[in-house]
């Protein structure tokens, strides 16, 4: 008989996210496997649980409940999904989890699926298009069988899988990975489809699983894989990483070997490892070294190695008998040759399964030079005056750029100009050797769009006119890609609530679990609801003759506009934002979310994040704020617009975007100083804010750039706003900016950027900016967003970020000053003339 998860595991301590994830699951049964097979826990959930979260639960149960008696814990999850799910929608939500599972199961299968294309001729048919390689054809049946089990048995969905093949891409990294996979297959496969036992003894290094590079928990999963599994129906046998993980290294008489085996492989540049997997040999200097004991008592050694073309992390687990010899030489600053396995760990390429480490002569630091005939100019560069962010002295940056033959360098610290003095005094000394070199003085500011204010598209309506105060709930934050699941509205006439509108909307897609947790709206609640094509005309009829009011109105109105556009319905509303009203009228508040404003005005909020309740609460807030406005003599929307336009508090508390501001002459430099002064003295709130209207006022002599991924334009493109709105935003800038992919790779793993899932998505974002520049006749420049001088200097910024409490401080973006050649290589996906 099933029991609630917390009834079975009342003392298990989970983090907030995991606890919420498993709060509504049921434990169907627990089976004690024979012969030390551990426990199998069968869970049933009404929503998808990603495999990484399943592995986390296994670890926590093993660590907390079986501390003194190690036990293998295997969680077997199954899902009871709503009728909205089909094969297409399942893969859209669950593919990343499937890839994570395959990564634990088999490296080759994982790589095949990772590079595959997924097509859906029908909602319940998956067409899997794999690269046409020997290993893909060899493993096809195994891949399809495992996928089939996940879809039908775990997710209880109908559907079929078919397989096709495509010509693989011919990149250097892909060619290297394919070569290594095919070589491994040749070592494994024989005509009979079986693997002779002697293969294991003779070639232990030829079978590699992903270098997960994390200490395995004693759940028994590795125990289970120590033995060769039974031959399956194809005659193949399944070997897993457990067979070779702890095999002893052979002895060597070479005194230079400090760990493992001797080897004579030629090292490759660390910068050339991008995309490579499998065994590699590298040469470099150890720039960070630490060790710690794992929960299972093993020593884990972590270090970074650089050859000054790039830096890569290493993780290893040396046995006790190897440690003394290893640490005699392995120290920060030492130089080594190392043979290890390159693979992706938590989204980052790293080295693990170390085969051997040898002493090496001191590294000759490669001095990067710019050998291109036509040089680039860096227009986005931070010095150490970008407080707790940049690490380089402005003099070093200037000398490096000048020595490379660059004609100029732009200084763009965050909102400040302190580096200008050093730059000004150093420039004459540089000009003695490089007479043509110039400094471009600028800042990276924090821009606030104050054009929206409280009222948008106002027509002088009286505050006693009719208003529809509304709220929506959605499947996500993107009006193009996501859908409305609930609309709630309240009609206010002459300051009194007169009517209500409320309905669920069938989104034609599963509701993500995090949305269900936030709103309490489930798939079953919307499954029989009308579609938006039926609901929207009814809502617009309810709104006829009224202006709209919402809390954070731009978000709600953007969805209504987009869905109307999709249905071919023209709308033209005046709308009011109660967030902006609260910022202007309640400046004492630190936060302006609905619950905080409601509490300040003593307005009850029954069920937050349900449209009808939020709309009712917002209506009460609107009525009370209107009463205060009338007391100040503000009686119509034109007066309200002017009131909001002149509000410093709205600007201080509004969202800000990065912007590059460069001075092109003395007038521009003086205007730049005006902006810096005003941003600190009048508009400062956590950072130095510059209203767009103020920038427009002092724009003479300035060049305005769209900045990085935190810029207004880049954010609008990521959010997939309308072409009209994106063009309107871009028209404000004098030039548009794109950056290397590595600068923005963090977005791939960030849940807040749902439509950025790969490097190809980042490439497409850059291409869109270029196309936009071409269409509007604006220059597009590629910048590095420099925060340190050389690749190896990232260690210093890592220390600063860690000191500020950033959890991802070790995942530094490659924000170093690049040569022309390096930048051309970064943007090689563009046509040559670009």
N, C-alpha and C positions, 0 to 999 in steps of 0.2 A: 504494500500500500504506500502511495506517494506521501511524502511529508515536505513541508516548507523547508527551504534551505536553512533558515535560521533556527528552525526547530531541531535540525540534525546537527548543526554546527553553531551552537549558541555562544561559545567562547572564542571563536575564530575572529581575530582582529584583521580587518581589511581596510585599505585606504578608502576615502570617501567615494571615489569613482567606482572601485570594485564592489563596495558594499551596495551601492545603488544598482549596479549592474545585475547582481545576483539576488536582489531583494525579493523579486517575484518569481524566482525559479523554484522548481520542485526536485527533490532527490527521489528518483524512482526506485533505486535499489543500490546496495553496496555489496560487491562480490569480493571475497578473499580468495585470491588466485593461489593455486597450488604451486609447490616447488619454488617458493620465494618470489612468486610473481607479483606480490604486493596487492594493493587494493584498487579495484576499478569502481569508480563512482559514476553512476548514470544520472545525468541531469536533464531536465526538460525545461525549456524556456519559451515564453510567448514572443520573444524577440531574438534577433541575431546577437550572438556573442562572438567577438573576434578571437581568433586562435591565440593571439598574444595574451589576451585576458584569461584564456583557459590555462595557458602555461603558467601565468602568474598565480592563479588559484592553486594549481598543483604544487607549486613551490611553497606557498604559504601554509597549506595543509601539512606538507611534509616537514617543514621547519618548525611549525608551532605545535603540532599534535603528536609528532613522532621524533622529538628531539633526541631522546635517549635510545630509541630503537628504530634506526633508519628504515623507512618503508617506501617502496615505490608507489607513487600515487598517479593513477591515470584517470583523467576525467573524460567520460564519453558523453558529449553533449548532443542533444537533439532539439529541434525547434518546431513549434506549432505555429506556423505563420498564417497571416490573414489571407483572404482571397485576393488581395491586391497584388500579391507576389506571383510572378511567373519566372521563367528561366532568365529572361532579359533583365527584369528588375532585381532578381537575386544577384546576378553577376555584377550589376552596377553597384550594389551595396557591399558584396561579400568577396569580390575578387582579390583585394589586398590581403584578406585573411587567408584565402586559399593559397596565395603565393607564399605567405609566411609558413603555412603548414608544409608545403612542398619543400621549402628551404630547409626545414628540419628533417624532412624525410630523405631527400635525395638532391644533391647539388645539380646534377645534370638535368633532371626533370624540372627543377626550379628555373634554371636558365632558359630552357626551352619555352616554358610557359611565360616567363618574363618578357621574352622577345616575340611572342606570338601575337597575332591579330585575332580579335574576337568579333565575329559577325553574327547577326541574328536574322536569318531569312523570315522566321516567324517568332512570335513571343516565346514559344516553347521549344525553339530549336537553336542550339549553339553550333556555329561553324567555327572550328578551331583551325586557324591558318598558321602552321609552324614553319620555321626555317627548314629548308630541305637539306638536312645533314644526315650523316650516317647514324649519329646517336639519336636523333629525333625519330627516325624510322625504326630503330631498334627498340626504343622505349615507348613507342606510340600506344601500344595496347595497355601497358602498365599505367600510363598517364590517364588515358580515357577511363580505365576501370576505377582508378582512384577518384577522378572527378565525378564519375557516375555514382559512386557510393556517397559522396558528399551531397550531391543534389537530391538523390532519391531516398537514401536511408536517413541521413541526418536532417535534411531540410524538408523531406516528405513532399517533394514537388515532382510533377510529371515533366517530361521533356526528353529530347534526344540530342546526342552529340555526334557530329560528323567532323571529319578531319580533312584538311587540304594542306598543300605545301606551297611555299613561295621561295623565290631566290633570296638568299640571305644578303644583308647589307655588307659591303666590302670595305669596312673601316679597319684601321690598323688594330684597334682594340678587339673588335669582333673577330677578326682573322686570327689573332693570337688566342682568344678564348676558344674558338672553334677548333683550332689546331690541337690545343691541350685536351679538349674533350674527346676528339677523335683518336688521339694517341692513347688516351686512357681506355677507350672502348676496345682498341686493338689489343691491349694488354688483358682485358677482361674476357672479351667474347671469343669463343671457339665455335666451329661449325655445329657441334652438337647442342649449343646453347647452354652448356654447363661450364663451370669454372673449376679447373683442376685445383686440388688443394695446394699444390706446390706454388701456384701463382701467388698465394698469400704470403708465403715465406720469402719468395724471391723478389717480389716487387711491392713491398708494402707502401711505397710512396705514390703509387700510380692511381690509387683509389682515394679520392679526396671528397669529403663533404664540405658544405659551406663552413668557412672559418667563423663560426658564430662568436668566437672569442669571449665567451663568458663561462665561468666555472659552472659545470653542470651540478644541479642539486641531486642529492641522493634520493631521487624518487624511484630509482630502479629502472628508469627508462634505458640507461646504458646497459644495465645487467641483462635486460631483455634482448638487447641487440648484440651481445657478445657472441652468441652462437649463430651459425648460419641457419637462416630460416628455411622452412620446407620449400622444395621446388614447386613453383606455381604451374598452372596449366600450360604455360608456354615453354616449360622446361628450363626457365631461367632461375637462378638463385639470387637471393637478396642479401647483399653484404652492406653493413652500415659502418659508420665511423668508429663505433665501439671496438671493432676488431683490431684497429691499428693505433688507437689514440695513445696508449701507454707503452708501446713497444720500445725497448731499450735501444739506445744508439750504439753503433759499433765503436770499438776502441780505435784510437789513432795515436801515432807517435809524434805528430806534428805539434811542436810546442806553441805554435800560434793559435791553435784551436782552444778556445776557452769554454766552449759548450758544444756538445753534440758531435756531429760527424765532420770530417774534412771534406772539402769540395773545391773545385777549380773553375766554377762557372764565372763567366764575365758578368760584372754587375751592370744593371740598367739604371738610367736616370730615374729618380723618384717621380719627376714630372711626367715621365713616359708611362707610368703605371696606370694612368687613368683608364678604367674599364677592364684592365687585365685581371684574370683570376688564375689560380693555380700557383705552382712553385716559381719563385723569382729569387734573384740574388741582388742585393743592394749594398751600396757602400756609402758611409756617411758618419756624421758626428752626432753623438747622443747629447740632446739638449735638455732633456727632462727625464728623470728617473725616480720612480717610487715603487714601493712594494707593500703589500698588505696580506693579511691572512684571511682566507675565505672561511665561510661558516663550517665548511667540512674539514678545516684544519690545513688545507694546502696553501702554499705560498704563491701568490699571484704577483708577477712583475710587470709593470707598465712603464714604457719609455717611448719617447719620440726621437726619431732619427732624421737628420736633414743632410742633404748633399748640396744645399744652397741653390738647387733648382726647385725644390719643393720639400715638404715635411710630411712624414707619415707616422702613425702610431703603431706600437707593437704591444702585444699581450702574450705572455708565456707563463707556464706553470712548471718551473724546474723542480725536479725531485731533490730530496735532502742531500743525496750524495753528490749532486752536481753544483750545489749552491756555493760552496766555498771557492771552487775554481772560478766560477762565473763572476762572483763579486770581487775577486782579486783585481780584475781589470775593468769590469763594466761599471763605469761611473760617468757622471755628467762631464762632458768635455772630451771623453775618449772617442777614438775613431775605430769603427768596426766594419768588417765584411759580414753579411748575414744572409743565410739561405732560409726562406720561410714561405708560407702560403699566403698569397694575397687574396682577399675576399672582402665583401661588403658586410660591415657589422653596424647595425643600427643606422643604416643609410649612408655610412661613410667607409671609404676604402681603408683597410688596415691590414696589418700583417699578424699572422698567428701560426700555430703549429710549427714552431721554429725548429729547423733541422740541424743548423749549425751556426756558430758565431766564431769569427776569427779576428785576431788583432790586425790592425792595418795602420799604415803610416798616416801621419796627420794629413787631414784633407786640405787641398789647395782650394780655398774658397773661389768659386767661379765668379769672376767679375762680369756682371751682365753689361753688355754694350749694345747700343742701338746702331745697327749697321745698315738700316734702310736709307735709301737716297733721300726720300722725302719724309721728313720727320713729323711726328704727331705733336700735339700740345695738350697737356692735361688741364682740364677746366673744372675739376672737382677734387680738391686736395685739402686734407685736414692736418694741421700741425698739433703739437702737444698743447696748444692753447684751446683746442676743442676739449674742454675739461672732462677728464676721466673717459676719454674716447680715443683721440689721436695720441701717438707716442713719439713722433719724429720731430726733431728740431727743424724749423723753417730753413735755416742755413743749409743743413744737409740735403734737404729736398731740392733747394735751388741749385746747389753745386752739382747734384746728380743730374738733374734735368739739363743744365747747361753743358755738362761734360758729354752728354749723349747727343748734343747738337740740337736739342729742342730750343725753339726760339722764345718760348715763354712758359710760365707756370702760373696757374690761378690759385690763390689762397682763399679757401672757403670754409673757415672755421664756423662752428655752430653759434651763430648769433653775435660773435665778438670780433674785435679787430686788433687784439693785443699783439698778434704776430707781425702786424704791419711795420712796427718800428724796427725790429730786428731785420726784416726783409729790406727795408729802405736803406739801412746802414750797410748791409752786406752787399747790396747790388753793385756799388762802385767797384768793390774788390773783384767781384765776378766779372764785371765788364772789362776789367783790365786784360783778362784772358779770353773772355767770350763777349765781345763788344755788342753783339746784336741781341743779347738775352734781355728779356723784360719780365717784370712781375705784373700780373693782373690782380688787382686788389678787389676782394669780394667777401661775401659771407654765404653760409647756408642758413637761411632764416626759417622761421616757423610762421607760415602764412595762414591767416584765418579769412575765409570767405564771408565777409559781412554783408554781402549783397542780398542774401536770403532774409535775414532778420526774422521778425515775428510773422509778417504777412507776406504772402506771395500772390502776385497777380491780383492785387486789390483794386476795387473800383469805387472806393468811397462809401461802402455799405455802412449802415448804422449798426452799432453794437446791439440794437434791439431787433435787428432783422432775424431771419430764420437761419439756423446753423445745424448741420449734422455732425455730431461728435462721434467718431468711429474708431474702431481698432480691428486689426486682422491678426490671425495666426497663420504661419506659413511653414512649409517643409524645409526652409532654409532662408538665406539672406539675399539671394540673387533673384530679382524679378523676372529675368529671362529664363533661367534654368529651373527655378523652384516654383511651387504652386501654393495657392491660398487654401487653407483647410477650415477656416472659420471667419465669419464676418459678424461683428456686433456693432450696432449703431444706436444713438439716442438723438432725437430731434429736439432742439432747444429753440423756442420762440419767445421773444421779449423777456429773456432771462428765466424762462420756466421750461421744464422738461415736459414735452407733449406726446411723444410717440417713441416706440422702440422697434428695432429690426435685429433679428438674430437667426443665423443658420450655419450649419456645417456645410462644407464643400468637399466633394470627392476629388482628391488631387490626381487620381489615376497613377499614383506611385506610392510605394510604402512610406510611411512616416518614419523618419530616422528616430532611433531610440532616444537620443538626447533631446529631441523635440517633444517626444512623448513624456519624458521625465520633466521637462520644463512646463508643458501645457496640460498634462494629464489626458491629452487627446490621443486615442489609439486608432489603429486601422479599422477595428470593428465599429467604432463610432461614426466613421465617415464612409464606410463601405457602401451603405445604401443611400447616402446623401446625394443631392443633385450636383451636376457638374457646373463649372464656372460659367459655361455658355448659357445656362439657365439662370444662375444666381445673379450674375453681374447686371443684366438688364433690370431685374427686380430691385437691386440695390440702387442703381442709378435713378430709377423711377422714384424711390423713396427720398433721394437727395435732390430731386428737381426743385429749382428755385432757391436752393440753399447754398451757403458756403460751407466748406469742410473744415473740421477741426480735428487734430490728432496730436498725440504725445509723440514727438519725433516724427513730425508729419511727412518729411521727405521720404522716409522709408515706406510708410503706409501708402502714400499717394503714388509712389513709384510703381508699386504692385498694381494698383487700380489702373494707372495709365497703361502699363505694359499689357495687362490682360484685355483692356479695352482695345488697344492697338491690335492684339492678336485676333480679336473678334471683329475688327473693322469698325469699331464704334468710336466716333469722335467725341472727346470731352474737353471742356475748358473751364476749370474750377478755380475760384479763389480759395486759398486754404491758409489756415492759421496754425502755428506750432506752439503748443502749450509749454514745451521745453524752453523755447526762447522767451516766452512770456514769464516763466518762473525765473529764468536767469536775470531778467531785467527787473523783476518786481520782488524777488526774494533773494537778494545777493548774499544774505547771511548763510544760505545753505551751501554745503560743500559738494553735495551730490544732487542730481536732478532727475534721477529715475522716478518712475511713477509713484512707487511706494514711499519715497522720501518726500516728494512734494505733497502727496496725500496726507502723510503724517504731520507735516508742517501746517497744513490748512485744516487739519482734523476732519478729513474726509474719509469715510470708511471704505476699505478695499476688501471685498469678500474673497474672491479667488483670483489672485494675480496670474497673469498670462493666460487668462481665458477672455476671449474677445468681448463678450457681452458685459462681463464684470468690469474689465478695464475701460470699456467705452463709457459705462455708467459713472465710474470714478472720475474719468477725464472730464465728463460733462459737468460734474459737481465742481471740479477744480476750475473749469472755464467760467462757470457762472460766478464763483466767488472772486476770481481775478477781474472779471468784467466790472463787478461792483466797485472794486478798488480803483479801476481805471476811471470810472465815471466820477468818483470822488476827486480825481486829479484833473477833471475837465476834459478827459479823452472820451469822445462819444462816437467816433467812426473809425474805419480801418485806415484811412489816410493819416489821421492823427496818430493811430497806433503804430503805423509803419515808421513815421518820423521819430516817435518815442523809442522804438527798438533800434533805429539806425544810429541814434546818438548815445546808445547805452554802452558804456565801457565794460560793464559787467558781462554783457552778452559775449563780447569779444574775448574777454579773459577766460570765460568758462566754455567757449566753443571748441570744437575739434580743430586741430591745426595740422597743416601739411608742410613738408619740406619744400623749399624753393631756393634756387641759386640766384644771387643778385651780384652782378659784376659791374664795377665802375669803368667806364670807357674813357673818361676825361676828368678834369678837376671838378666840374659841376656835378658829375656823377659821384665823385668821392665825397663831396660835401653832403649831397643828398643821402648817400649811404650812411654817413655819420648821423644824420637826422633820424633815419629809420632805426638805427641801432639804439640811439638815445631814447626815442619814444617807446621802443619795444621793451626796454628795461624799466623806464620810469613810469609809464602810463598803463601799459597793457600786460605787464609781467604776471604770469600765473603758472608756476612750475617751470616755464621756459619763456623765452623772449618772443612775444607774439607781435606779428605785423599784420594789421588789417589790410585787406586787398585794396580798400578805398584809399588808405594812407600811402600805399606803394604806388598807386596810380597818381596820386597828388605829387609825389616826388620822383616821378619816373624819368625825368629828363637826365640824360647822361648815364643811364643805367641799362644793362642788358639782363633780361630776365629768362632764366632757364627752368625747365620743368622738374629738375632734380631726380632723385632716385626712386626706389619702390615706395618710399613714404611720401612721395609727391602726389599732388592732387590728380594729375593726369594718369599716372600709372595706376593709382587706386581706382579711378573711374573705369579704366579698361579691365582691370582684374574683376571688378564688380559687374562687368558687362552692362554698363549703363547704355542708354540709347545712343545711336550714332550722332544725333543732334546735340545731346548734352556733352558728349565727348569732344565733338568739334568746337562747341562753345567754350569748353574749358581750355582746349589747346590754343584757341585763338588769342588768349591772354598772353601767351609766352612768346618770346623772341626766338627761342630755339628749344628743341626737344632733346631729351637725353635718354640713352640706353647704356647698359652696363654688362660686363661679363656675366655668364650664367652662374658662376660660383658665388657671386655677390648675393643672389636671390634664391639659392638652392634651399635655404631654410624653409621657404614657403611650401616646398613639396611635402614635407612632413608635418606642416602646421595645419591643424584642423580648421583654422579660421579661413583658409584659402582652399575651398573645396574644389575649385576648377583649375588648380595648379597641382598636377599629380606626377609630372615628369619633366625632364630637361626639355623635351620637345614642346611642352606647354610654355616654358619660359622663352624658348626661341620664338614661338608664335606671338608672344606678347611684344617682344622686341620688333618683330616684323610688322605688327600692327602700328606701332609708334612710327616706324619708318614710312609705312604707307600713308599714315596720317600727315606726316611732314611733307611728303610728296604732294598730297592732295591740297594742302593749305599753303604750300610754297614756303615752308619753314625749314631751316637747316636742322639736321639731326646729328648730334655728336655722340661719340662713344667715349665714356669716361671710366676711370678705375674706382672712383670714390675712395681715394687713397687715405689710409689711416696709419700705415707704416711703410718703411722704405723698401725692405727686401722681404721675400717669403719667410725667411727664418725669424724675422722680427715679430711675427704673430704671437710668439710666446709672451712678449711684454704686454700686449693688449689682452691676452688671455688672463694674465695676472690681474689686470685692472678690472676686467669684466667679472672675474671670480670675486674680487673684493666688493663689487657692487651687488653681489648676490645672484648673478645670472646663472641659472642651472645649466645652460648650454655654452658656458664660457669656453669649454674645450673645443667646441665646434666653430672655430674661427673661419669666417669667410676670407677668401684670398684678396684682401684689400691693400695690395702693395702697388707701388709705382711700376708700371709696365713700359717696356720698350715698344717702339712702333711694330717691330716684328711680332712680339708677344700679343699685342692687341689685334693685329691682322689674323694671327692664329686663332684668337678667341672668337673672332667673328667670321671664321672661314665658311660658315653656313650661308653667308650672304653672297650675292654676285660680286665678282672681283671689283667692278667699278665702284660698288658701294664701299 
